[in-house]
Amino acid sequence: MPLLVVTVLMIALAVYGLATIPQGRFLIGGEDRMPRYFFHLMAETEEPFKDEEGDVITYFANVRAKALRIAKGVAAGEGEHFLEVYSVVVMDETGNEVLRIPLSAV
């Protein structure tokens, strides 16, 4: 199987908690380092709550677990309108969205 197909398959399985992406270091800006992820609360028509610091997390399964903890914590303390429109959106340090969890789904 081509590497791209295997990578996409591993990411898809990891999103659903069926596999973990192996620990890895990535070349970011020409440097070999661990990836940083940012956990934002976003809605299409509302002002976003952006994570300005982010977290360095090795395994994608841990990224997903943290996003779920955030979503559950926020959902427990907010009203119905907030739950219907907001999602926890995880972005990598290059600005690519890697995961989205609607608050209404938790």
ABEGO torsion letter per residue (X at the ends): XBAAAAAAAAAAAAAAGABBBBBBBBBBGGBBBBBBBBBBBBBAABBBBBBAAEBBBABAAAAAAAAAAAAAAAAAABBAAAAAABBBBBBBAAGBBABBBBAAAX
